Amino acid sequence: MDNGILYMLYFSIAFSIIEHVPLNRAFWWAITTASTVGYGDISTHTLVPHTMIGQFVVLVMIIIGVGMMGMVSSSLTTYFMRKNSVTTQSETQKSLKLILKKLNQLEKRMII
């Protein structure tokens, strides 16, 4: 997660220098771009890259942002699945034992 903040800081600095915007606006741009929120439709000061290098920075930032959001969501999913799996493992084992017991009973009936 710390690397994500560093990437956003690097891209904000690059965007600020290339597009000649204040660093605080460029950092806000990096956050909204990385989170794929895109406040452009409600903001009166939309940051749009005007140079080819600026567009490249935006493209790379979007790709990294989508990857970062994917990692965050998968980490949260893993955390909650592991938290829930502690209680469900014993239930799963009980269910499997019950299924095996029923199968054994069916096998005994089939043999006779």
C-alpha distances in whole Angstrom, upper triangle without the diagonal:
4,5,5,7,9,10,11,13,15,16,17,19,20,21,23,25,26,27,28,26,25,21,21,22,20,16,18,18,15,13,16,16,13,13,17,18,21,23,25,28,28,27,30,28,27,25,26,26,30,30,29,26,25,25,23,20,20,21,18,15,17,16,13,12,14,12,8,10,12,9,8,12,13,11,13,16,16,15,18,20,20,21,24,25,26,29,29,30,33,34,34,36,38,39,39,42,43,43,45,47,48,48,51,53,53,54,57,58,58,60,63
4,5,5,6,9,10,11,12,14,15,17,19,20,21,23,24,26,26,25,23,19,19,21,19,15,17,18,15,14,17,17,14,15,19,20,22,24,26,29,29,28,31,28,27,25,26,26,30,29,29,26,24,25,23,20,20,21,18,16,18,18,14,14,16,14,11,13,15,13,12,16,17,14,16,19,19,18,22,24,23,24,27,28,29,32,33,33,36,38,37,39,42,42,42,45,47,47,48,51,52,52,54,56,57,57,60,62,62,63,66
4,5,5,6,9,10,10,12,14,15,16,18,20,21,22,24,25,24,23,19,19,20,18,15,17,18,14,14,17,16,13,15,18,20,21,24,26,29,29,28,30,28,26,24,25,24,27,27,26,23,22,22,20,17,18,18,15,13,16,15,11,12,14,12,10,13,14,12,12,16,17,15,17,20,20,20,23,25,25,26,29,29,31,34,34,34,38,39,38,40,43,43,43,46,48,47,48,51,52,52,54,57,57,58,60,62,62,63,66
4,5,5,6,9,10,11,12,14,15,16,18,20,21,22,23,22,21,17,17,18,15,13,14,14,11,10,13,12,9,11,14,16,18,20,22,25,26,24,27,25,23,21,22,22,25,25,24,21,20,20,18,15,15,16,13,11,12,12,9,8,11,10,7,10,12,10,10,14,15,14,16,19,19,19,22,24,24,25,28,29,30,33,33,34,37,38,38,40,42,42,43,45,47,47,48,51,52,52,54,56,56,57,60,61,61,63,66
4,5,5,6,9,10,10,12,14,15,16,18,20,21,21,19,18,15,14,16,13,10,12,13,10,9,13,13,10,12,15,16,18,19,22,25,25,23,26,23,22,20,21,21,25,24,24,22,20,21,19,16,16,17,15,12,14,15,11,11,14,13,10,12,15,14,13,16,18,17,18,21,22,21,24,26,26,27,30,31,32,35,36,36,40,40,40,42,45,45,45,48,50,49,51,54,55,55,57,59,59,60,63,64,64,66,69
4,5,5,6,9,10,11,12,14,15,17,18,20,20,19,18,14,15,16,14,11,14,14,11,12,15,14,12,15,17,19,20,22,23,27,27,25,27,24,23,20,22,21,24,23,23,20,19,20,18,15,16,17,14,12,15,15,12,12,16,15,12,15,17,16,16,19,20,19,21,24,24,24,27,29,29,30,33,34,35,38,38,39,42,43,42,44,47,47,47,50,52,52,53,56,57,57,59,61,61,62,65,67,66,68,71
4,5,5,6,8,10,10,12,14,15,16,18,19,18,18,14,15,16,13,11,13,13,9,10,13,12,10,13,15,17,18,20,21,25,25,24,26,23,21,18,19,18,21,21,20,17,16,17,15,11,12,14,11,8,12,12,8,9,13,12,10,13,15,14,15,18,19,19,21,23,24,24,27,29,29,30,33,34,35,38,38,39,42,43,42,44,47,47,47,50,52,51,52,55,56,56,58,61,61,61,64,66,65,67,70
4,5,5,6,9,10,10,12,14,15,16,17,15,15,12,12,12,9,7,9,9,6,7,10,9,8,11,13,15,15,17,18,22,22,20,22,20,18,15,17,16,20,19,19,17,14,16,15,11,11,13,11,8,11,12,9,9,12,13,11,13,16,15,15,18,20,19,21,24,25,25,27,29,30,31,33,34,36,38,39,40,43,44,43,45,48,48,48,51,53,52,54,56,57,57,59,62,62,62,65,67,66,68,71
4,6,5,6,9,10,10,12,14,15,16,14,13,9,10,12,9,7,10,11,8,9,13,12,11,14,16,18,17,19,20,24,24,21,23,20,19,16,18,17,20,20,20,17,15,17,16,12,13,16,14,11,14,16,13,12,16,16,14,16,19,18,18,21,23,22,24,27,27,27,30,32,32,33,36,37,38,41,42,42,46,46,46,48,51,51,51,54,56,55,57,59,60,60,62,65,65,66,68,70,70,71,74
4,5,5,6,9,10,11,12,14,15,14,14,11,13,14,10,9,13,12,9,12,15,13,12,16,18,19,19,21,21,25,26,23,25,21,20,17,18,16,19,18,18,14,13,15,14,10,12,14,12,10,14,15,12,13,17,16,15,18,20,19,20,23,24,24,26,28,29,29,32,34,34,35,38,39,40,43,43,44,47,48,47,49,52,52,52,55,57,56,58,61,61,61,63,66,66,66,69,71,70,72,75
4,5,5,6,8,10,10,12,13,13,13,10,12,12,8,8,11,9,7,10,12,10,10,14,15,17,16,18,18,22,23,21,22,19,17,13,14,13,16,15,15,12,10,12,11,7,8,11,9,7,11,12,10,11,14,15,14,16,19,19,19,22,24,24,25,28,29,29,32,33,34,35,38,39,41,43,43,44,47,48,47,49,52,52,52,55,57,56,57,60,61,60,63,65,65,66,69,70,70,72,75
4,5,5,6,8,10,10,11,10,9,7,8,8,5,5,8,7,6,9,11,10,11,14,15,16,15,16,17,20,21,18,19,16,15,12,13,12,15,15,16,13,11,13,13,9,10,13,12,9,13,15,13,13,16,17,16,18,21,21,21,23,25,25,26,29,30,30,33,35,36,36,39,40,42,44,44,45,49,49,49,51,54,53,54,57,58,58,59,62,63,62,65,67,67,68,71,72,72,74,77
4,5,5,6,9,10,10,10,9,6,9,10,7,8,11,11,10,13,15,14,14,18,19,20,19,20,20,24,24,21,22,18,17,14,15,14,16,15,16,13,11,14,14,11,12,15,14,12,16,18,16,16,20,20,19,21,24,24,23,26,28,28,29,32,33,33,35,38,38,39,41,43,44,47,47,48,51,52,51,54,56,56,56,59,61,60,62,65,66,65,68,70,70,71,74,75,75,77,79
4,5,5,6,8,10,10,11,9,12,12,9,10,13,12,10,14,16,14,15,18,19,20,19,20,20,24,24,22,22,19,17,14,14,11,14,12,13,10,8,11,11,8,10,13,12,11,14,16,15,16,19,20,19,21,24,24,24,27,29,29,30,33,34,34,36,38,39,40,43,44,46,48,48,49,52,53,52,54,57,57,57,60,61,61,62,65,66,65,68,70,70,70,74,75,74,76,79
4,6,5,6,8,8,9,8,11,10,6,9,11,9,9,12,13,12,13,16,17,18,16,17,16,20,21,18,19,15,13,10,10,8,11,10,12,9,6,9,10,7,8,12,11,10,13,15,15,15,18,19,19,20,23,24,24,26,29,29,30,32,34,34,36,38,39,40,42,44,46,48,48,49,52,53,52,55,57,56,57,60,61,60,62,65,65,65,68,70,70,70,74,75,74,76,79
4,6,6,5,5,6,5,9,8,5,8,11,10,10,14,15,14,16,19,19,20,17,18,17,21,21,18,18,14,14,10,12,10,12,12,14,12,9,13,14,11,12,15,15,13,16,19,18,18,21,23,21,23,26,26,26,29,31,31,32,35,36,36,38,40,41,42,44,46,48,50,50,51,55,55,54,57,59,59,59,62,64,63,65,68,68,68,71,73,72,73,76,77,77,79,82
4,6,5,7,9,8,12,12,9,12,15,13,13,17,18,17,19,22,22,23,21,21,20,24,25,22,21,18,17,13,14,11,12,11,13,11,9,13,14,11,13,16,16,15,18,20,20,20,23,24,24,26,28,29,29,31,33,33,35,37,38,39,41,43,44,45,47,48,50,52,53,54,57,58,57,59,62,61,62,65,66,65,67,70,71,70,73,75,75,75,79,80,79,81,84
4,6,8,11,11,14,13,10,13,16,13,14,17,18,16,18,21,21,22,20,21,19,23,24,21,21,17,16,12,12,9,9,8,10,7,6,10,11,9,11,14,14,14,17,19,19,19,22,24,24,25,28,29,29,31,33,34,35,37,39,39,41,43,44,45,47,49,51,53,53,54,57,58,57,59,62,61,61,65,66,65,67,70,70,70,72,75,74,75,78,79,78,80,83
4,6,9,10,13,11,9,13,14,12,13,17,17,15,18,21,20,21,18,18,16,20,21,18,17,14,12,9,9,6,7,7,10,9,6,10,12,10,11,14,15,15,17,19,20,20,22,24,24,25,28,29,29,31,33,34,35,37,39,40,41,43,45,45,47,49,51,53,53,54,58,58,57,60,62,61,62,65,66,65,67,70,70,70,73,75,74,75,78,79,78,81,84
4,7,9,12,10,9,13,14,13,15,18,18,18,20,23,22,23,20,20,18,22,22,19,18,14,14,11,11,10,10,11,14,12,10,14,15,14,14,18,19,17,20,23,22,22,25,27,26,27,30,31,31,33,36,36,37,39,41,41,43,45,46,47,49,51,53,55,55,56,59,60,59,62,64,63,64,67,68,68,69,72,73,72,75,77,77,78,81,82,81,84,86
4,6,8,7,7,10,11,10,12,15,16,16,18,20,20,20,17,17,16,19,19,16,15,11,11,9,10,10,11,13,16,14,11,14,16,14,14,18,19,17,19,22,21,21,24,26,25,25,29,29,29,31,34,34,34,37,39,39,40,43,44,44,47,48,50,52,52,54,57,57,57,60,62,61,62,65,66,66,67,70,71,71,73,75,75,76,79,80,80,82,85
4,6,5,6,9,10,11,12,15,16,16,18,20,21,20,18,17,17,20,20,16,16,12,13,11,13,14,15,16,19,17,14,17,19,16,16,20,20,18,20,23,22,21,24,26,24,25,29,29,28,31,33,33,34,36,38,38,39,42,43,43,46,48,49,51,52,53,56,56,56,59,61,61,61,65,66,65,67,70,70,70,73,75,75,76,79,80,80,82,85
4,5,5,6,9,10,10,12,14,15,16,18,19,19,18,17,18,21,21,17,18,14,14,12,15,14,17,17,19,17,14,17,18,15,15,19,18,16,18,21,20,19,22,24,22,23,26,26,25,28,31,30,31,34,35,35,37,39,40,40,43,45,46,48,49,50,53,54,53,56,58,58,59,62,63,63,64,67,68,68,70,72,72,73,76,77,77,79,82
4,5,5,6,9,10,11,12,14,15,17,18,18,16,15,16,19,18,15,16,13,14,12,15,16,18,20,22,20,17,19,20,17,16,20,20,17,19,22,20,18,22,23,21,22,25,26,24,27,29,29,29,32,34,33,35,37,38,38,41,43,44,46,47,48,51,52,52,54,56,56,57,60,61,61,63,65,66,66,69,71,71,72,75,76,76,78,81
4,5,5,6,9,10,11,12,14,15,16,15,13,12,13,16,15,12,13,9,10,8,12,13,15,17,20,18,14,16,18,15,14,18,18,15,17,20,19,17,20,23,21,21,25,25,24,26,29,29,29,32,34,34,35,38,39,39,41,43,45,46,47,49,52,52,52,54,57,56,57,60,61,61,63,65,66,66,69,70,70,71,74,75,75,77,80
4,5,5,6,9,10,10,12,14,15,15,13,13,13,17,17,14,15,11,11,8,11,11,14,15,17,15,11,14,15,12,11,15,15,12,14,17,16,15,18,20,18,19,23,23,22,25,27,27,28,31,32,32,34,36,38,38,40,42,44,46,46,47,51,51,50,53,55,55,56,59,60,59,61,64,64,64,67,69,69,70,73,74,74,76,79
4,5,5,6,9,10,10,12,14,14,13,13,15,18,18,15,17,14,13,11,14,14,17,18,20,17,14,16,17,13,12,16,15,12,14,17,15,13,17,18,16,17,20,21,20,22,25,24,25,28,29,29,31,33,34,35,37,39,40,42,43,44,47,48,47,50,52,52,53,56,57,57,58,61,62,62,64,66,66,67,70,71,71,73,76
4,5,5,6,8,10,11,12,11,10,10,12,15,14,12,14,11,11,10,13,14,18,19,21,19,15,17,18,15,13,16,16,13,14,17,16,13,16,18,16,16,20,21,19,21,24,24,24,27,29,29,30,33,34,34,36,38,40,41,42,44,47,47,47,49,51,51,52,55,56,56,58,60,61,61,64,65,65,67,69,70,70,73,75
4,6,5,6,8,10,10,10,8,9,10,13,13,11,13,10,9,7,9,11,14,16,17,16,12,13,14,12,10,13,13,10,11,14,14,12,15,17,16,16,19,20,19,21,24,24,25,27,29,29,31,33,35,35,37,39,41,42,43,44,47,47,47,50,52,51,52,55,56,55,58,60,60,61,63,65,65,66,69,70,70,72,75
4,6,5,6,8,10,10,10,11,13,16,17,15,17,14,12,10,12,12,16,17,17,15,12,13,13,10,9,11,11,7,9,12,11,9,12,14,12,13,16,17,17,19,21,22,22,25,26,27,28,31,32,32,34,36,38,40,40,42,45,45,44,47,50,49,49,53,54,53,55,58,58,58,61,63,63,64,67,68,67,70,72
4,5,5,6,8,9,9,10,13,16,16,14,17,15,13,12,14,15,19,20,21,19,16,16,17,14,12,14,14,10,10,13,12,9,12,14,11,11,15,16,14,16,19,19,19,22,24,24,25,28,29,30,31,33,35,37,37,39,42,42,42,45,47,46,47,50,51,51,53,55,56,56,59,61,60,62,65,65,65,68,70
4,6,5,6,5,5,7,9,12,12,12,15,13,11,11,12,14,18,20,20,19,16,16,17,14,11,13,14,10,10,13,12,9,11,14,13,12,15,17,15,17,20,20,20,22,25,25,26,28,30,30,32,34,36,38,38,40,43,42,42,45,47,46,47,50,51,51,53,55,56,56,59,60,60,61,64,65,65,67,70
4,5,5,6,6,9,10,13,14,14,16,14,12,10,11,12,16,17,17,16,13,12,13,11,8,10,10,7,6,10,10,7,9,12,11,11,14,16,15,16,19,20,21,23,25,26,27,29,30,31,33,34,37,38,38,40,43,43,42,45,47,46,47,50,51,50,52,55,55,55,58,60,59,61,64,65,64,67,69
4,5,8,9,12,14,16,17,17,20,18,15,14,15,15,19,20,19,18,15,15,14,12,10,11,10,6,6,8,7,4,6,9,7,8,11,12,12,13,16,17,18,20,21,22,24,25,27,28,30,31,34,35,35,37,40,40,39,42,44,44,44,47,48,48,50,52,53,53,55,57,57,58,61,62,62,64,67
4,5,8,10,13,15,16,16,19,18,16,15,16,18,22,23,22,21,18,17,18,15,13,14,13,10,9,11,10,6,7,10,8,6,10,12,10,11,15,16,15,17,20,20,21,23,25,26,27,29,31,33,33,35,38,38,37,40,42,41,42,45,46,46,48,50,50,51,53,55,55,56,59,60,60,62,65
4,6,9,11,13,14,15,18,17,14,14,15,16,20,21,21,20,17,16,16,15,12,12,13,10,7,10,10,7,7,10,10,8,11,14,13,13,16,18,18,19,22,23,23,25,27,28,29,31,34,35,34,36,40,39,38,41,43,42,43,46,47,46,48,51,51,51,54,56,55,57,60,60,60,62,65
4,6,9,10,11,12,16,15,13,13,15,17,20,22,23,22,19,18,19,17,14,15,16,13,11,14,14,10,11,14,13,11,14,16,15,15,18,20,19,20,23,24,24,26,29,29,30,32,35,36,35,37,41,40,39,43,44,43,44,48,48,47,50,53,52,52,56,57,57,58,61,62,61,64,66
4,5,8,9,9,13,12,9,10,11,14,17,19,20,20,16,15,17,15,12,13,15,12,10,14,15,12,12,16,15,14,17,19,18,18,22,23,23,24,27,28,28,30,32,33,34,36,38,39,39,41,44,44,43,46,48,47,48,51,52,51,53,56,56,56,59,61,60,61,64,65,65,67,70
4,6,6,6,9,10,8,10,12,15,18,21,22,22,18,17,20,18,15,17,18,15,14,17,18,15,16,19,18,17,20,22,21,21,24,25,25,26,29,30,30,32,34,34,35,38,40,41,41,43,46,45,45,48,50,49,50,54,54,53,56,58,58,58,61,63,62,64,67,67,67,70,72
4,6,5,8,8,5,8,9,12,15,18,20,20,17,16,18,17,14,16,18,16,14,18,19,16,17,21,21,19,22,25,23,24,27,28,28,29,32,33,33,35,38,38,39,41,43,44,44,46,49,49,48,51,53,52,53,56,57,56,58,61,61,61,64,65,65,66,69,70,69,72,75
4,6,8,10,8,11,12,16,18,21,22,23,20,19,21,21,17,19,21,19,17,21,22,19,19,23,23,21,24,26,25,25,28,30,29,30,33,34,34,36,39,39,39,41,44,45,44,47,50,49,48,52,53,52,53,56,57,56,58,61,60,61,64,65,64,66,69,69,69,72,74
4,7,9,9,12,14,18,20,23,25,26,22,21,24,23,19,21,24,21,19,23,24,21,21,25,24,22,25,27,26,26,29,30,29,31,34,34,34,36,39,38,39,42,44,45,45,47,50,49,49,52,54,52,54,57,57,57,59,62,61,62,65,66,65,67,70,70,70,73,75
4,5,6,9,12,15,18,21,23,23,20,19,22,21,18,20,23,20,19,23,23,20,22,25,24,22,26,28,26,27,30,31,30,32,35,35,35,38,40,40,41,43,45,46,46,49,52,51,51,54,56,54,56,59,59,59,61,64,63,64,67,68,68,70,72,73,73,75,78
4,6,9,12,15,17,20,23,24,20,20,23,22,19,22,24,22,21,25,26,23,25,28,27,26,29,31,30,30,34,35,34,36,39,39,39,41,44,43,44,47,49,50,50,52,55,55,54,58,59,58,60,63,63,63,65,68,67,68,71,72,71,73,76,76,76,79,81
4,6,9,12,14,17,20,20,17,17,20,19,17,20,22,19,19,23,23,21,23,26,25,25,28,30,28,29,33,34,33,35,38,38,38,41,43,43,44,47,49,50,50,52,55,55,54,58,59,58,60,63,63,63,65,68,67,68,71,72,72,73,76,77,76,79,82
4,6,10,12,15,17,18,14,14,17,16,13,16,19,16,16,20,21,18,20,23,23,22,25,27,26,27,30,31,31,33,36,36,37,39,41,41,42,45,47,48,48,50,53,53,52,55,57,56,57,61,61,60,63,65,65,65,68,70,69,71,74,74,74,76,79
4,7,9,12,14,14,11,11,14,13,10,14,16,14,14,18,18,17,19,22,21,21,24,26,25,27,30,30,31,33,35,36,36,39,41,41,42,44,47,48,48,50,53,53,52,55,57,56,57,60,61,60,62,65,65,65,68,70,69,71,74,74,74,76,79
4,6,9,11,12,9,8,12,11,9,12,14,13,13,17,18,17,19,22,22,22,24,26,26,27,30,31,32,34,36,37,38,40,42,42,44,45,48,49,49,51,54,54,53,56,58,57,57,61,62,61,63,66,65,65,68,70,69,70,74,74,74,76,79
4,6,8,8,5,5,9,9,8,10,13,12,13,16,17,17,19,21,22,22,25,27,27,28,31,32,33,35,36,38,39,41,42,43,45,46,49,51,50,51,55,55,54,57,59,58,58,62,63,61,63,66,66,66,69,71,70,71,74,75,74,77,80
4,7,9,7,7,11,11,11,13,16,16,16,19,21,20,22,25,25,26,28,30,31,32,34,36,37,38,40,41,43,44,46,47,49,50,52,54,54,55,59,58,57,60,63,61,62,65,66,65,67,70,70,69,72,74,73,74,78,78,77,80,83
4,5,5,6,9,10,11,12,14,15,16,19,20,21,23,24,25,27,29,30,31,33,34,36,37,39,40,42,43,45,46,48,49,50,53,55,54,55,59,59,58,60,63,62,62,65,66,65,67,70,70,69,72,74,73,74,78,78,77,80,83
4,5,5,6,9,10,10,12,14,15,17,18,20,21,23,24,26,27,29,30,32,33,35,36,37,39,41,42,43,45,47,48,49,52,54,53,54,57,57,56,59,61,60,60,63,65,63,65,68,68,67,70,72,71,72,75,76,75,77,80
4,5,5,6,9,10,11,12,14,16,17,18,20,21,22,24,26,27,28,30,32,33,34,36,37,39,41,42,43,45,46,47,50,52,52,52,56,56,55,57,60,59,59,62,64,62,64,67,67,66,69,72,71,71,75,76,75,77,80
4,5,5,6,9,10,10,12,14,15,16,18,20,21,22,24,25,26,28,30,31,32,34,36,37,39,40,42,43,45,46,48,50,50,51,54,54,53,56,59,58,58,61,62,61,63,66,66,65,68,70,70,70,74,75,74,76,79
4,5,5,6,9,10,10,12,14,15,17,18,20,21,23,24,25,27,29,30,31,33,34,36,37,39,40,42,43,44,47,49,48,49,53,53,51,54,57,56,56,59,60,59,61,64,64,63,66,68,67,68,71,72,71,73,76
4,5,5,6,8,10,11,12,14,16,17,18,20,21,23,24,26,27,29,30,32,33,35,36,37,39,41,42,43,46,48,47,48,51,52,50,53,55,54,54,58,59,57,59,62,62,61,64,67,66,66,70,71,70,72,75
4,5,5,6,9,10,11,12,14,15,16,18,20,21,22,24,25,26,28,30,31,32,34,36,37,39,40,41,44,46,45,46,50,50,49,51,54,53,53,56,58,57,58,61,62,61,64,66,65,66,69,70,69,72,75
4,6,5,6,9,10,10,12,14,15,16,18,20,21,22,24,25,27,28,30,31,33,34,36,37,39,40,42,44,44,45,48,48,47,50,52,51,52,55,56,55,57,60,60,59,62,64,64,64,68,69,68,70,73
4,5,5,6,9,10,11,13,14,15,17,19,20,21,23,24,26,27,29,30,32,33,35,36,38,39,41,43,43,43,47,47,46,48,51,50,50,53,54,53,55,58,58,57,60,62,61,62,65,66,65,67,70
4,5,5,6,8,10,11,12,14,15,17,18,20,21,22,24,26,27,28,30,31,33,35,36,37,39,42,41,42,45,46,44,47,49,48,48,52,53,52,53,56,57,56,59,61,60,61,64,65,64,66,69
4,5,5,6,9,10,10,12,14,15,16,18,20,21,22,24,25,27,28,30,31,33,34,35,38,40,39,40,44,44,43,46,48,47,47,51,52,51,53,56,56,55,58,61,60,61,64,65,64,66,69
4,5,5,6,9,10,10,12,14,15,16,18,20,21,22,24,26,27,28,30,31,33,34,37,38,38,39,42,42,41,44,46,45,45,49,50,49,51,54,54,53,56,58,58,58,62,63,62,64,67
4,5,5,6,9,10,11,12,14,16,17,18,20,21,22,24,26,27,28,30,32,32,35,37,36,37,41,41,39,42,45,43,43,47,48,47,48,52,52,51,54,56,55,56,59,60,59,62,65
4,6,5,6,9,10,10,12,14,15,16,18,20,21,22,24,25,27,28,30,31,33,36,35,36,39,40,38,41,44,43,43,46,47,46,48,51,51,51,53,56,55,56,59,60,60,62,65
4,5,5,6,8,10,10,12,14,15,17,18,20,21,23,24,26,27,29,30,32,34,34,35,38,39,37,40,43,42,42,45,47,46,47,50,51,50,53,55,55,56,59,60,59,62,64
4,5,5,6,9,10,11,12,14,15,16,18,20,21,22,24,26,27,28,31,33,32,33,36,36,35,38,40,39,39,43,44,43,45,48,48,47,50,52,52,53,56,57,56,58,61
4,6,5,6,9,10,10,12,14,15,16,18,20,21,22,24,26,26,29,31,30,31,35,35,33,36,39,38,38,41,43,41,43,46,46,46,49,51,50,51,54,55,55,57,60
4,5,5,6,9,10,10,12,14,15,16,18,20,21,23,24,25,28,30,30,30,34,34,33,36,38,38,38,41,43,42,43,46,47,47,49,51,51,52,55,56,56,58,61
4,5,5,6,8,10,11,12,14,15,17,18,20,21,23,24,26,28,28,29,33,33,32,34,37,36,37,40,41,40,42,45,45,45,48,50,50,51,54,55,54,57,59
4,5,5,6,8,10,10,12,14,15,16,18,20,21,22,25,27,26,27,30,30,29,32,34,33,34,37,38,37,39,42,42,42,45,47,46,47,50,51,51,53,56
4,6,5,6,9,10,10,12,14,15,16,18,20,20,23,25,25,25,29,29,28,31,33,33,33,36,38,37,38,41,42,42,44,47,46,47,50,51,51,53,56
4,6,5,6,9,10,11,12,14,15,17,18,20,22,24,24,25,28,29,28,31,33,33,33,36,38,37,39,42,42,42,45,47,47,48,51,52,52,54,57
4,5,5,6,9,10,11,12,14,15,16,18,21,22,22,23,27,27,26,29,31,30,31,34,35,35,37,39,40,40,42,44,44,45,48,49,49,51,54
4,5,5,6,8,10,10,12,14,15,16,19,21,20,21,24,25,23,26,29,28,28,31,33,32,34,37,37,37,40,42,42,43,46,47,47,49,51
4,5,5,6,9,10,11,12,14,15,17,20,20,20,24,24,24,26,29,28,29,32,33,33,34,37,38,38,40,43,43,44,46,48,48,50,52
4,5,5,6,9,10,11,12,14,16,18,18,20,23,23,23,25,28,27,28,31,32,32,34,37,37,38,40,42,42,44,46,47,48,50,52
4,5,5,6,9,10,11,12,15,16,16,17,20,20,20,23,25,24,25,28,29,29,31,33,34,34,37,39,39,40,43,44,44,46,49
4,6,5,6,8,10,10,13,15,15,15,19,19,18,21,23,23,24,27,28,28,29,32,33,33,35,38,38,39,42,43,43,45,48
4,6,5,6,9,10,11,14,14,15,18,19,19,21,24,24,25,27,29,29,31,33,34,35,37,39,39,40,43,44,45,47,49
4,5,5,6,8,10,12,12,14,17,17,17,20,22,22,23,26,27,27,29,31,32,33,35,37,37,39,41,42,43,45,47
4,5,5,6,9,10,10,11,14,15,14,17,19,19,20,23,24,24,26,28,29,29,32,34,34,35,38,39,40,42,44
4,5,5,7,9,10,10,13,14,14,16,19,19,20,22,24,24,26,28,29,30,32,34,35,36,38,39,40,42,44
4,6,6,8,9,11,13,14,15,17,19,20,21,23,24,25,27,29,30,31,33,35,36,37,39,41,41,43,45
4,5,6,6,9,11,11,12,14,16,16,18,20,21,22,24,26,27,28,30,32,33,34,36,37,38,40,42
4,5,5,6,9,9,9,12,14,14,15,18,19,20,21,23,25,25,27,29,30,31,34,35,36,38,40
4,6,6,7,9,10,11,13,15,16,18,19,21,22,23,25,26,28,30,31,32,34,36,37,38,40
4,6,6,7,9,11,12,13,15,16,17,19,21,22,23,25,27,28,29,31,33,34,35,37,39
4,5,5,6,8,10,10,12,14,15,16,18,20,21,22,24,25,27,28,30,31,32,34,36
4,5,5,6,9,10,10,12,14,15,16,18,20,21,22,24,25,27,28,30,31,33,35
4,5,5,6,9,10,11,12,14,15,16,18,20,21,23,24,26,27,29,30,32,33
4,5,5,6,9,10,11,12,14,15,17,18,20,21,23,24,26,27,29,30,32
4,5,5,6,9,10,10,12,14,15,16,18,20,21,22,24,26,27,29,31
4,5,5,6,9,10,10,12,14,15,16,18,20,21,22,24,25,27,29
4,5,5,6,9,10,10,12,14,15,17,18,20,21,23,24,26,28
4,5,5,6,9,10,11,12,14,15,16,18,20,21,22,24,26
4,5,5,6,8,10,10,12,14,15,16,18,20,21,23,25
4,5,5,6,9,10,10,12,14,15,16,18,20,21,23
4,5,5,6,9,10,11,12,14,15,17,18,20,22
4,5,5,6,9,10,11,12,14,15,16,18,20
4,5,5,6,9,10,10,12,14,15,17,19
4,5,5,6,9,10,11,13,14,16,17
4,5,5,6,9,10,11,12,14,16
4,5,5,6,9,10,10,12,15
4,5,5,6,9,10,11,13
4,5,5,6,9,10,11
4,5,5,6,9,10
4,5,5,6,9
4,5,5,7
4,6,5
4,6
4
